[in-house]
Amino acid sequence: AVVWRGASIRHGLLVVVQAGRAFVLSPVRELALPDGLTEIVLAAVAAAQACGVTPQAIRRGLEAWRAQFDRLEHCGDRLGVQIWSDNACSEPSAMLESLEAFERKVTLVAGGPGFQSMLDLEQIGARTNRVLMLPGTPMAALKLWEASLQAVPTSSMKEALQLGVERTSVGGVLLVAPGCVQGQELVRKLGEALEA
């Protein structure tokens, strides 16, 4: 049977089929998608195609969108660990949304000045292997997260990154999602730490 229309992944390539002809849109690895987002991208591609968008226009859209879905950004890999940041994680509820983007548990770097722990820590614990707290986290929040999640306080973003990579299995995910008002500034510091 010949497929006349659809989207799929073939040999690591995101492919759209139109009138029985396959068009390669992008290598999947270049999209740098977190777990669970591949199916959403396939659905979006199929929906665009059903609305009459050409494969060439879909490809241009993917190129413009690449690695800028939602707020998550793949910052690179270190020692086999994927490092992601949520550059808009300025409140605790946004942290939980970031964690939900990944199908498996992650190592979470959170906290910082003004951090308010107003989350269901059971939900955080269910989505994390370990938690590292950034400097400046208010003492009450730090103590609560240490007691509930065995969170480890750190002295800098550089230390949090180093400990996170060391304590995450190869192929695992380290997510920097501060959940505080200075989240964007802390993510900038992540970039500096990665360059060091």
Contact map, one row per residue, 1 for C-alpha under 8 A:
1110000000000000000000000000000000000000000000000000000000000000000000000000000000000000000000000000000000000000000000000000000000000000000000000000000000000000000000000000000000000000000000000000
1111000000000000000100000000000000000000000000000000000000000000000000000000000000000000000000000000000000000000000000000000000000000000000000000000000000000000000000000000000000000000000000000000
1111110000000000101100000000000000000000000000000000000000000000000000000000000000000000000000000000000000000000000000000000000000000000000000000000000000000000000000000000000000000000000000000000
0111110000000000111110000000000000000000000000000000000000000000000000000000000000000000000000000000000000000000000000000000000000000000000000000000000000000000000000000000000000000000000000000000
0011111000000001111100000000000000000000000000000000000000000000000000000000000000000000000000000000000000000000000000000000000000000000000000000000000000000000000000000000000000000000000000000000
0011111100000001110000000000000000000000000001001000000000000000000000000000000000000000000000000000000000000000000000000000000000000000000000000000000000000000000000000000000000000000000000000000
0000111110000111100000000000000000000000011011000000000000000000000000000000000000000000000000000000000000000000000000000000000000000000000000000000000000000000000000000000000000000000000000000000
0000011111000111000000000000000000000000010000000000000000000000000000000000000000000000000000000000000000000000000000000000000000000000000000000000000000000000000000000000000000000000000000000000
0000001111111110000000000001000000000000000000000000000000000000000000000000000000000000000000000000000000000000000000000000000000000000000000000000000000000000000000000000000000000000000000000000
0000000111111110000000000000000000000000000000000000000000000000000000000000000000000000000000000000000000000000000000000000000000000000000000000000000000000000000000000000000000000000000000000000
0000000011111000000000000000000000000000000000000000000000000000000000000000000000000000000000000000000000000000000000000000000000000000000000000000000000000000000000000000000000000000000000000000
0000000011111100000000000011100000000000000000000000000000000000000000000000000000000000000000000000000000000000000000000000000000000000000000000000000000000000000000000000000000000000000000000000
0000000011111110000000011111000000000000000000000000000000000000000000000000000000000000000000000000000000000000000000000000000000000000000000000000000000000000000000000000000000000000000000000000
0000001111011111000000011111000000000000010000000000000000000000000000000000000000000000000000000000000000000000000000000000000000000000000000000000000000000000000000000000000000000000000000000000
0000001111001111100001111100000000000000000000000000000000000000000000000000000000000000000000000000000000000000000000000000000000000000000000000000000000000000000000000000000000000000000000000000
0000111100000111110001111000000000000000000011000000001000000000000000000000000000000000000000000000000000000000000000000000000000000000000000000000000000000000000000000000000000000000000000000000
0011111000000011111111100000000000000000000000000000000000000000000000000000000000000000000000000000000000000000000000000000000000000000000000000000000000000000000000000000000000000000000000000000
0001110000000001111111100000000000000000000000000000001000000000000000000000000000000000000000000000000000000000000000000000000000000000000000000000000000000000000000000000000000000000000000000000
0011100000000000111110000000000000000000000000000000000000000000000000000000000000000000000000000000000000000000000000000000000000000000000000000000000000000000000000000000000000000000000000000000
0111100000000000111111000000000000000000000000000000000000000000000000000000000000000000000000000000000000000000000000000000000000000000000000000000000000000000000000000000000000000000000000000000
0001000000000000111111100000000000000000000000000000000000000000000000000000000000000000000000000000000000000000000000000000000000000000000000000000000000000000000000000000000000000000000000000000
0000000000000011110111110000000000000000000000000000000000000000000000000000000000000000000000000000000000000000000000000000000000000000000000000000000000000000000000000000000000000000000000000000
0000000000000011110011111000000000000000000000000000001000000000000000000000000000000000000000000000000000000000000000000000000000000000000000000000000000000000000000000000000000000000000000000000
0000000000001111000001111110000000000000000000000000000000000000000000000000000000000000000000000000000000000000000000000000000000000000000000000000000000000000000000000000000000000000000000000000
0000000000001111000000111110000000000000000000000000001101100100000000000000000000000000000000000000000000000000000000000000000000000000000000000000000000000000000000000000000000000000000000000000
0000000000001110000000011111011000000000000000000000000000100100000000000000000000000000000000000000000000000000000000000000000000000000000000000000000000000000000000000000000000000000000000000000
0000000000011100000000011111111000000000000000000000000000000000000000000000000000000000000000000000000000000000000000000000000000000000000000000000000000000000000000000000000000000000000000000000
0000000010011100000000000111111110000000000000000000000000000000000000000000000000000000000000000000000000000000000000000000000000000000000000000000000000000000000000000000000000000000000000000000
0000000000010000000000000011111110000000000000000000000000000000000000000000000000000000000000000000000000000000000000000000000000000000000000000000000000000000000000000000000000000000000000000000
0000000000000000000000000111111100000000000000000000000000000000010000000000000000000000000000000000000000000000000000000000000000000000000000000000000000000000000000000000000000000000000000000000
0000000000000000000000000111111110000000000000000000000000000000011000000000000000000000000000000000000000000000000000000000000000000000000000000000000000000000000000000000000000000000000000000000
0000000000000000000000000001111111000000000000000000000000000000011000000100000000000000000000000000000000000000000000000000000000000000000000000000000000000000000000000000000000000000000000000000
0000000000000000000000000001101111111100000000000000000000000000001000000000000000000000000000000000000000000000000000000000000000000000000000000000000000000000000000000000000000000000000000000000
0000000000000000000000000000000111111100000000000000000000000000000000000000000000000000000000000000110000000000000000000000000000000000000000000000000000000000000000000000000000000000000000000000
0000000000000000000000000000000011111100000000000000000000000000000000000000000000000000000000000000111100000000000000000000000000000000000000000000000000000000000000000000000000000000000000000000
0000000000000000000000000000000011111111000000000000000000000000000000000000000000000000000000000000111000000000000000000000000000000000000000000000000000000000000000000000000000000000000000000000
0000000000000000000000000000000011111111100000000000000000000000000000000000000000000000000000000000100000000000000000000000000000000000000000000000000000000000000000000000000000000000000000000000
0000000000000000000000000000000011111111110000000000000000000000000000000000000000000000000000000000000000000000000000000000000000000000000000000000000000000000000000000000000000000000000000000000
0000000000000000000000000000000000011111111000000000000000000000000000000000000000000000000000000000000000000000000000000000000000000000000000000000000000000000000000000000000000000000000000000000
0000000000000000000000000000000000011111111100000000000000000000000000000000000000000000000000000000000000000000000000000000000000000000000000000000000000000000000000000000000000000000000000000000
0000000000000000000000000000000000001111111110000000000000000000000000000000000000000000000000000000000000000000000000000000000000000000000000000000000000000000000000000000000000000000000000000000
0000001100000100000000000000000000000111111111000000000000000000000000000000000000000000000000000000000000000000000000000000000000000000000000000000000000000000000000000000000000000000000000000000
0000001000000000000000000000000000000011111111100000000000000000000000000000000000000000000000000000000000000000000000000000000000000000000000000000000000000000000000000000000000000000000000000000
0000000000000000000000000000000000000001111111110000000000000000000000000000000000000000000000000000000000000000000000000000000000000000000000000000000000000000000000000000000000000000000000000000
0000001000000001000000000000000000000000111111111000000001000000000000000000000000000000000000000000000000000000000000000000000000000000000000000000000000000000000000000000000000000000000000000000
0000011000000001000000000000000000000000011111111100000000000000000000000000000000000000000000000000000000000000000000000000000000000000000000000000000000000000000000000000000000000000000000000000
0000000000000000000000000000000000000000001111111110000000000000000000000000000000000000000000000000000000000000000000000000000000000000000000000000000000000000000000000000000000000000000000000000
0000000000000000000000000000000000000000000111111111100001000000000000000000000000000000000000000000000000000000000000000000000000000000000000000000000000000000000000000000000000000000000000000000
0000010000000000000000000000000000000000000011111111111001000000000000000000000000000000000000000000000000000000000000000000000000000000000000000000000000000000000000000000000000000000000000000000
0000000000000000000000000000000000000000000001111111100000000000000000000000000000000000000000000000000000000000000000000000000000000000000000000000000000000000000000000000000000000000000000000000
0000000000000000000000000000000000000000000000111111100000000000000000000000000000000000000000000000000000000000000000000000000000000000000000000000000000000000000000000000000000000000000000000000
0000000000000000000000000000000000000000000000011111110000000000000000000000000000000000000000000000000000000000000000000000000000000000000000000000000000000000000000000000000000000000000000000000
0000000000000000000000000000000000000000000000011111111011000000000000000000000000000000000000000000000000000000000000000000000000000000000000000000000000000000000000000000000000000000000000000000
0000000000000000000000000000000000000000000000001001111111000000000000000000000000000000000000000000000000000000000000000000000000000000000000000000000000000000000000000000000000000000000000000000
0000000000000001010000101000000000000000000000001000111111100000000000000000000000000000000000000000000000000000000000000000000000000000000000000000000000000000000000000000000000000000000000000000
0000000000000000000000001000000000000000000000000000011111110000000000000000000000000000000000000000000000000000000000000000000000000000000000000000000000000000000000000000000000000000000000000000
0000000000000000000000000000000000000000000000000000111111111000000000000000000000000000000000000000000000000000000000000000000000000000000000000000000000000000000000000000000000000000000000000000
0000000000000000000000001000000000000000000010011000111111111100000000000000000000000000000000000000000000000000000000000000000000000000000000000000000000000000000000000000000000000000000000000000
0000000000000000000000001100000000000000000000000000001111111110000000000000000000000000000000000000000000000000000000000000000000000000000000000000000000000000000000000000000000000000000000000000
0000000000000000000000000000000000000000000000000000000111111111000000000000000000000000000000000000000000000000000000000000000000000000000000000000000000000000000000000000000000000000000000000000
0000000000000000000000000000000000000000000000000000000011111111100000000000000000000000000000000000000000000000000000000000000000000000000000000000000000000000000000000000000000000000000000000000
0000000000000000000000001100000000000000000000000000000001111111110000000000000000000000000000000000000000000000000000000000000000000000000000000000000000000000000000000000000000000000000000000000
0000000000000000000000000000000000000000000000000000000000111111110000000000000000000000000000000000000000000000000000000000000000000000000000000000000000000000000000000000000000000000000000000000
0000000000000000000000000000000000000000000000000000000000011111110000000000000000000000000000000000000000000000000000000000000000000000000000000000000000000000000000000000000000000000000000000000
0000000000000000000000000000000000000000000000000000000000001111111110000000000000000000000000000000000000000000000000000000000000000000000000000000000000000000000000000000000000000000000000000000
0000000000000000000000000000011100000000000000000000000000000111111110000000000000000000000000000000000000000000000000000000000000000000000000000000000000000000000000000000000000000000000000000000
0000000000000000000000000000001110000000000000000000000000000000111110011100000000000000000000000000000000000000000000000000000000000000000000000000000000000000000000000000000000000000000000000000
0000000000000000000000000000000000000000000000000000000000000000111111111000000000000000000000000000000000000000000000000000000000000000000000000000000000000000000000000000000000000000000000000000
0000000000000000000000000000000000000000000000000000000000000000111111111000000000000000000000000000000000000000000000000000000000000000000000000000000000000000000000000000000000000000000000000000
0000000000000000000000000000000000000000000000000000000000000000000111110000000000000000000000000000000000000000000000000000000000000000000000000000000000000000000000000000000000000000000000000000
0000000000000000000000000000000000000000000000000000000000000000000111111000000000000111000000000000000000000000000000000000000000000000000000000000000000000000000000000000000000000000000000000000
0000000000000000000000000000000000000000000000000000000000000000001111111100000000011110000000000100000000000000000000000000000000000000000000000000000000000000000000000000000000000000000000000000
0000000000000000000000000000000000000000000000000000000000000000001110111110000000011110000000000000000000000000000000000000000000000000000000000000000000000000000000000000000000000000000000000000
0000000000000000000000000000000100000000000000000000000000000000001000011111000001111000000000000000000000000000000000000000000000000000000000000000000000000000000000000000000000000000000000000000
0000000000000000000000000000000000000000000000000000000000000000000000001111100001111000000000000000000000000000000000000000000000000000000000000000000000000000000000000000000000000000000000100000
0000000000000000000000000000000000000000000000000000000000000000000000000111110001110000000000000000000000000000000000000000000000000000000000000000000000000000000000000000000000000000000000000000
0000000000000000000000000000000000000000000000000000000000000000000000000011111111100000000000000000000000000000000000000000000000000000000000000000000000000000000000000000000000000000000000000000
0000000000000000000000000000000000000000000000000000000000000000000000000001111111100000000000000000000000000000000000000000000000000000000000000000000000000000000010000000000000000000000000000000
0000000000000000000000000000000000000000000000000000000000000000000000000000111110000000000000000000000000000000000000000000000000000000000000000000000000000000000010000100000000000000000000000000
0000000000000000000000000000000000000000000000000000000000000000000000000000111111000000000000000000000000000000000000000000000000000000000000000000000000000000000000001111000000000000000000000000
0000000000000000000000000000000000000000000000000000000000000000000000000000111111100000000000000000000000000000000000000000000000000000000000000000000000000000000010011111110000000000000000000000
0000000000000000000000000000000000000000000000000000000000000000000000000111110111110000000000000000000000000000000000000000000000000000000000000000000000000000000000000011110000000000000000000000
0000000000000000000000000000000000000000000000000000000000000000000000000111110011111000000000000000000000000000000000000000000000000000000000000000000000000000000000000000111100000000000000000000
0000000000000000000000000000000000000000000000000000000000000000000000011111000001111100000000000000000000000000000000000000000000000000000000000000000000000000000000000000111100000000000000000000
0000000000000000000000000000000000000000000000000000000000000000000000011110000000111110000000000000000000000000000000000000000000000000000000000000000000000000000000000000001110000000001000000000
0000000000000000000000000000000000000000000000000000000000000000000000111000000000011111100000000100000000000000000000000000000000000000000000000000000000000000000000000000001110000000001000000000
0000000000000000000000000000000000000000000000000000000000000000000000111000000000001111100000000000000000000000000000000000000000000000000000000000000000000000000000000000000010000011001000000000
0000000000000000000000000000000000000000000000000000000000000000000000100000000000000111110001000000000000000000000000000000000000000000000000000000000000000000000000000000000000000011000000000000
0000000000000000000000000000000000000000000000000000000000000000000000000000000000000111111101100000000000000000000000000000000000000000000000000000000000000000000000000000000011110011000000000000
0000000000000000000000000000000000000000000000000000000000000000000000000000000000000001111101000000000000000000000000000000000000000000000000000000000000000000000000000000000001111111000000000000
0000000000000000000000000000000000000000000000000000000000000000000000000000000000000000111111100000000000000000001100000000000000000000000000000000000000000000000000000000000001111000000000000000
0000000000000000000000000000000000000000000000000000000000000000000000000000000000000000111111110000000000000000001111100000000000000000000000000000000000000000000000000000000001110000000000000000
0000000000000000000000000000000000000000000000000000000000000000000000000000000000000000001111111000000000000000000000100000000000000000000000000000000000000000000000000000000000100000000000000000
0000000000000000000000000000000000000000000000000000000000000000000000000000000000000001111111111100000000000000000000000000000000000000000000000000000000000000000000000000000000100000000000000000
0000000000000000000000000000000000000000000000000000000000000000000000000000000000000000101111111110000000000000000000000000000000000000000000000000000000000000000000000000000011100000000000000000
0000000000000000000000000000000000000000000000000000000000000000000000000000000000000000000111111111000000000000000000000011000000000000000000000000000000000000000000000000000000000000000000000000
0000000000000000000000000000000000000000000000000000000000000000000000000000000000000000000011111111100000000000000000000000000000000000000000000000000000000000000000000000000000000000000000000000
0000000000000000000000000000000000000000000000000000000000000000000000010000000000000100000001111111110000000000000000000000000000000000000000000000000000000000000000000000000010000000000000000000
0000000000000000000000000000000000000000000000000000000000000000000000000000000000000000000000111111110001000000000000000001001000000000000000000000000000000000000000000000000000000000000000000000
0000000000000000000000000000000000000000000000000000000000000000000000000000000000000000000000011111111000000000000000000000001000000000000000000000000000000000000000000000000000000000000000000000
0000000000000000000000000000000001111000000000000000000000000000000000000000000000000000000000001111111000000000000000000000000000000000000000000000000000000000000000000000000000000000000000000000
0000000000000000000000000000000001110000000000000000000000000000000000000000000000000000000000000111111111000000000000000000000000000000000000000000000000000000000000000000000000000000000000000000
0000000000000000000000000000000000110000000000000000000000000000000000000000000000000000000000000001111110000000000000000000000000000000000000000000000000000000000000000000000000000000000000000000
0000000000000000000000000000000000100000000000000000000000000000000000000000000000000000000000000000011111000000000000000000001000000000000000000000000000000000000000000000000000000000000000000000
0000000000000000000000000000000000000000000000000000000000000000000000000000000000000000000000000000011111100000000000000000011110000000000000000000000000000000000000000000100000000000000000000000
0000000000000000000000000000000000000000000000000000000000000000000000000000000000000000000000000010010111110000000000000000001111000000000000000000000000000000000000000001111000000000000000000000
0000000000000000000000000000000000000000000000000000000000000000000000000000000000000000000000000000000011111000000000000000000111110000000000000000000000000000000100010000111000000000000000000000
0000000000000000000000000000000000000000000000000000000000000000000000000000000000000000000000000000000001111100000000000000000111110000000000000000000000000000000100000000011110000000000000000000
0000000000000000000000000000000000000000000000000000000000000000000000000000000000000000000000000000000000111110000000000000000000111100000000000000000000000001000100000000011111000000000000000000
0000000000000000000000000000000000000000000000000000000000000000000000000000000000000000000000000000000000011111000000000000000000111100000000000000000000000000000000000000000111100000000000000000
0000000000000000000000000000000000000000000000000000000000000000000000000000000000000000000000000000000000001111101000000000000000001111100000000000000000000000000000000000000001110000000000000000
0000000000000000000000000000000000000000000000000000000000000000000000000000000000000000000000000000000000000111111000000000000000001111110000000000000000000000000000000000000001110110010000000000
0000000000000000000000000000000000000000000000000000000000000000000000000000000000000000000000000000000000000011111000000000000000000011110000000000000000000000000000000000000000011100000000000000
0000000000000000000000000000000000000000000000000000000000000000000000000000000000000000000000000000000000000001111100000000000000000001110000000000000000000000000000000000000000011100000000000000
0000000000000000000000000000000000000000000000000000000000000000000000000000000000000000001100000000000000000011111110000000000000000000110010000000000000000000000000000000000001111000000000000000
0000000000000000000000000000000000000000000000000000000000000000000000000000000000000000001100000000000000000000011111000000000000000000010010000000000000000000000000000000000000010000000000000000
0000000000000000000000000000000000000000000000000000000000000000000000000000000000000000000100000000000000000000001111100000000000000000000010000000000000000000000000000000000000000000000000000000
0000000000000000000000000000000000000000000000000000000000000000000000000000000000000000000100000000000000000000000111110000000000000000000000000000000000000000000000000000000000000000000000000000
0000000000000000000000000000000000000000000000000000000000000000000000000000000000000000000110000000000000000000000011111011000000000000000000000000000000000000000000000000000000000000000000000000
0000000000000000000000000000000000000000000000000000000000000000000000000000000000000000000000000000000000000000000001111111000000000000000000000000000000000000000000000000000000000000000000000000
0000000000000000000000000000000000000000000000000000000000000000000000000000000000000000000000000000000000000000000000111111100000000000000000001001100000000000000000000000000000000000000000000000
0000000000000000000000000000000000000000000000000000000000000000000000000000000000000000000000000000000000000000000000011111110000000000000000000000000000000000000000000000000000000000000000000000
0000000000000000000000000000000000000000000000000000000000000000000000000000000000000000000000010000000000000000000000111111111000000000000000000000000000000000000000000000000000000000000000000000
0000000000000000000000000000000000000000000000000000000000000000000000000000000000000000000000010010000000000000000000111111111100000000000000000000000000000000000000000000000000000000000000000000
0000000000000000000000000000000000000000000000000000000000000000000000000000000000000000000000000000000000000000000000001111111110000000000000000000100000000000000000000000000000000000000000000000
0000000000000000000000000000000000000000000000000000000000000000000000000000000000000000000000000000000010000000000000000111111100000000000000000000000000000000000000000000000000000000000000000000
0000000000000000000000000000000000000000000000000000000000000000000000000000000000000000000000000011000111000000000000000011111110000000000000000000000000000000000000000000000000000000000000000000
0000000000000000000000000000000000000000000000000000000000000000000000000000000000000000000000000000000011110000000000000001111111100000000000000000000000000000000000000000000000000000000000000000
0000000000000000000000000000000000000000000000000000000000000000000000000000000000000000000000000000000011110000000000000000101111100000000000000000000000000000000000000000000000000000000000000000
0000000000000000000000000000000000000000000000000000000000000000000000000000000000000000000000000000000001110000000000000000000111110000000000000000111000000000000000000000000000000000000000000000
0000000000000000000000000000000000000000000000000000000000000000000000000000000000000000000000000000000000111100000000000000000111111000000000000000111100000000000000000000000000000000000000000000
0000000000000000000000000000000000000000000000000000000000000000000000000000000000000000000000000000000000111100000000000000000001111100000000000000001111000001000100000000000000000000000000000000
0000000000000000000000000000000000000000000000000000000000000000000000000000000000000000000000000000000000001111000000000000000000111110100001000000001111000001000000000000000000000000000000000000
0000000000000000000000000000000000000000000000000000000000000000000000000000000000000000000000000000000000001111000000000000000000011111100000000000000011111001000000000000000001000000000000000000
0000000000000000000000000000000000000000000000000000000000000000000000000000000000000000000000000000000000000011100000000000000000001111100000000000000011111000000000000000000000000000000000000000
0000000000000000000000000000000000000000000000000000000000000000000000000000000000000000000000000000000000000011110000000000000000000111110000000000000000000000000000000000000000000000000000000000
0000000000000000000000000000000000000000000000000000000000000000000000000000000000000000000000000000000000000011111000000000000000001111111011000000000000000000000000000000000000000000000000000000
0000000000000000000000000000000000000000000000000000000000000000000000000000000000000000000000000000000000000001111100000000000000000001111111000000000000000000000000000000000000000000000000000000
0000000000000000000000000000000000000000000000000000000000000000000000000000000000000000000000000000000000000000000000000000000000000000111111100000000000000000000000000000000000000000000000000000
0000000000000000000000000000000000000000000000000000000000000000000000000000000000000000000000000000000000000000000000000000000000000000011111110000000000000000000000000000000000000000000000000000
0000000000000000000000000000000000000000000000000000000000000000000000000000000000000000000000000000000000000000001110000000000000000000111111111000000000000000000000000000000000000000000000000000
0000000000000000000000000000000000000000000000000000000000000000000000000000000000000000000000000000000000000000000000000000000000001000111111111100001010000000000000000000000000000000000000000000
0000000000000000000000000000000000000000000000000000000000000000000000000000000000000000000000000000000000000000000000000000000000000000001111111110000000000000000000000000000000000000000000000000
0000000000000000000000000000000000000000000000000000000000000000000000000000000000000000000000000000000000000000000000000000000000000000000111111111000000000000000000000000000000000000000000000000
0000000000000000000000000000000000000000000000000000000000000000000000000000000000000000000000000000000000000000000000001000000000000000000011111111111000000000000000000000000000000000000000000000
0000000000000000000000000000000000000000000000000000000000000000000000000000000000000000000000000000000000000000000000000000000000000000000001111111111100000000000000000000000000000000000000000000
0000000000000000000000000000000000000000000000000000000000000000000000000000000000000000000000000000000000000000000000000000000000000000000000111111111000000000000000000000000000000000000000000000
0000000000000000000000000000000000000000000000000000000000000000000000000000000000000000000000000000000000000000000000001000000000000000000000011111111000000000000000000000000000000000000000000000
0000000000000000000000000000000000000000000000000000000000000000000000000000000000000000000000000000000000000000000000001000100001100000000000001111111000000000000000000000000000000000000000000000
0000000000000000000000000000000000000000000000000000000000000000000000000000000000000000000000000000000000000000000000000000000001100000000000001111111100000000000000000000000000000000000000000000
0000000000000000000000000000000000000000000000000000000000000000000000000000000000000000000000000000000000000000000000000000000001111000000001001111111110000000000000000000000000000000000000000000
0000000000000000000000000000000000000000000000000000000000000000000000000000000000000000000000000000000000000000000000000000000000111000000000000100011111000000000000000000000000000000000000000000
0000000000000000000000000000000000000000000000000000000000000000000000000000000000000000000000000000000000000000000000000000000000011110000001000000001111100000000000000000000000000000000000000000
0000000000000000000000000000000000000000000000000000000000000000000000000000000000000000000000000000000000000000000000000000000000011110000000000000000111111011000000000000000000000000000000000000
0000000000000000000000000000000000000000000000000000000000000000000000000000000000000000000000000000000000000000000000000000000000000110000000000000000011111011000000000000000000000000000000000000
0000000000000000000000000000000000000000000000000000000000000000000000000000000000000000000000000000000000000000000000000000000000000110000000000000000001111111000000000000000000000000000000000000
0000000000000000000000000000000000000000000000000000000000000000000000000000000000000000000000000000000000000000000000000000000000000110000000000000000001111111100000000000000000000000010011001000
0000000000000000000000000000000000000000000000000000000000000000000000000000000000000000000000000000000000000000000000000000000000000000000000000000000000011111110000000000000000000000000001001100
0000000000000000000000000000000000000000000000000000000000000000000000000000000000000000000000000000000000000000000000000000000000000000000000000000000001111111111000000000000000000000000000000000
0000000000000000000000000000000000000000000000000000000000000000000000000000000000000000000000000000000000001000000000000000000000011100000000000000000001111111111100000000000000000000000000000000
0000000000000000000000000000000000000000000000000000000000000000000000000000000000000000000000000000000000000000000000000000000000000000000000000000000000001111111110000000000000000000000001001000
0000000000000000000000000000000000000000000000000000000000000000000000000000000000000000000000000000000000000000000000000000000000000000000000000000000000000111111111000000000000000000000000000000
0000000000000000000000000000000000000000000000000000000000000000000000000000000000000000000000000000000000000000000000000000000000000000000000000000000000000011111111100000000000000000000000000000
0000000000000000000000000000000000000000000000000000000000000000000000000000000000000000000000000000000000111000000000000000000000010000000000000000000000000001111111110000010000000000000000000000
0000000000000000000000000000000000000000000000000000000000000000000000000000011010000000000000000000000000000000000000000000000000000000000000000000000000000000111111111000010000000000000000000000
0000000000000000000000000000000000000000000000000000000000000000000000000000000000000000000000000000000000000000000000000000000000000000000000000000000000000000011111111000000000000000000000000000
0000000000000000000000000000000000000000000000000000000000000000000000000000000000000000000000000000000000000000000000000000000000000000000000000000000000000000001111111000000000000000000000000000
0000000000000000000000000000000000000000000000000000000000000000000000000000000010000000000000000000000000100000000000000000000000000000000000000000000000000000000111111101110000000000000000000000
0000000000000000000000000000000000000000000000000000000000000000000000000000000110000000000000000000000000000000000000000000000000000000000000000000000000000000000011111111000000000000000000000000
0000000000000000000000000000000000000000000000000000000000000000000000000000001110000000000000000000000000000000000000000000000000000000000000000000000000000000000000011111000000000000000000000000
0000000000000000000000000000000000000000000000000000000000000000000000000000000111000000000000000000000000000000000000000000000000000000000000000000000000000000000000001111100000000000000000000000
0000000000000000000000000000000000000000000000000000000000000000000000000000000111000000000000000000000001000000000000000000000000000000000000000000000000000000000000011111110000000000000000000000
0000000000000000000000000000000000000000000000000000000000000000000000000000000011110000000000000000000011100000000000000000000000000000000000000000000000000000000000010011111000000000000000000000
0000000000000000000000000000000000000000000000000000000000000000000000000000000011110000000000000000000001111000000000000000000000000000000000000000000000000000000110010001111100000000000000000000
0000000000000000000000000000000000000000000000000000000000000000000000000000000000111100000000000000000001111000000000000000000000000000000000000000000000000000000000000000111110000000000000000000
0000000000000000000000000000000000000000000000000000000000000000000000000000000000111100000000000000000000011100000000000000000000000000000000000000000000000000000000000000011111000000001000000000
0000000000000000000000000000000000000000000000000000000000000000000000000000000000001110100000100100000000011100000000000000000000000000000000000000000000000000000000000000001111100010000000000000
0000000000000000000000000000000000000000000000000000000000000000000000000000000000000000111100100000000000001111001000000000000000000100000000000000000000000000000000000000000111110110011000000000
0000000000000000000000000000000000000000000000000000000000000000000000000000000000000000111111100000000000000111001000000000000000000000000000000000000000000000000000000000000011111010000000000000
0000000000000000000000000000000000000000000000000000000000000000000000000000000000000000111100000000000000000011111100000000000000000000000000000000000000000000000000000000000001111110000000000000
0000000000000000000000000000000000000000000000000000000000000000000000000000000000000000011000000000000000000000111000000000000000000000000000000000000000000000000000000000000000111111000000000000
0000000000000000000000000000000000000000000000000000000000000000000000000000000000000000010000000000000000000001110000000000000000000000000000000000000000000000000000000000000001011111110000000000
0000000000000000000000000000000000000000000000000000000000000000000000000000000000000011110000000000000000000001000000000000000000000000000000000000000000000000000000000000000011111111111000000000
0000000000000000000000000000000000000000000000000000000000000000000000000000000000000011110000000000000000000000000000000000000000000000000000000000000000000000000000000000000000001111111100000000
0000000000000000000000000000000000000000000000000000000000000000000000000000000000000000000000000000000000000000000000000000000000000000000000000000000000000000000000000000000000000111111110000000
0000000000000000000000000000000000000000000000000000000000000000000000000000000000000000000000000000000000000001000000000000000000000000000000000000000000001000000000000000000001000111111111000000
0000000000000000000000000000000000000000000000000000000000000000000000000000000000001110000000000000000000000000000000000000000000000000000000000000000000000000000000000000000101000011111111100000
0000000000000000000000000000000000000000000000000000000000000000000000000000000000000000000000000000000000000000000000000000000000000000000000000000000000000000000000000000000000000001111111110000
0000000000000000000000000000000000000000000000000000000000000000000000000000000000000000000000000000000000000000000000000000000000000000000000000000000000001000000000000000000000000000111111111000
0000000000000000000000000000000000000000000000000000000000000000000000000000000000000000000000000000000000000000000000000000000000000000000000000000000000001100100000000000000000000000011111111100
0000000000000000000000000000000000000000000000000000000000000000000000000010000000000000000000000000000000000000000000000000000000000000000000000000000000000000000000000000000000000000001111111110
0000000000000000000000000000000000000000000000000000000000000000000000000000000000000000000000000000000000000000000000000000000000000000000000000000000000000000000000000000000000000000000111111111
0000000000000000000000000000000000000000000000000000000000000000000000000000000000000000000000000000000000000000000000000000000000000000000000000000000000001100100000000000000000000000000011111111
0000000000000000000000000000000000000000000000000000000000000000000000000000000000000000000000000000000000000000000000000000000000000000000000000000000000000100000000000000000000000000000001111111
0000000000000000000000000000000000000000000000000000000000000000000000000000000000000000000000000000000000000000000000000000000000000000000000000000000000000000000000000000000000000000000000111111
0000000000000000000000000000000000000000000000000000000000000000000000000000000000000000000000000000000000000000000000000000000000000000000000000000000000000000000000000000000000000000000000011111
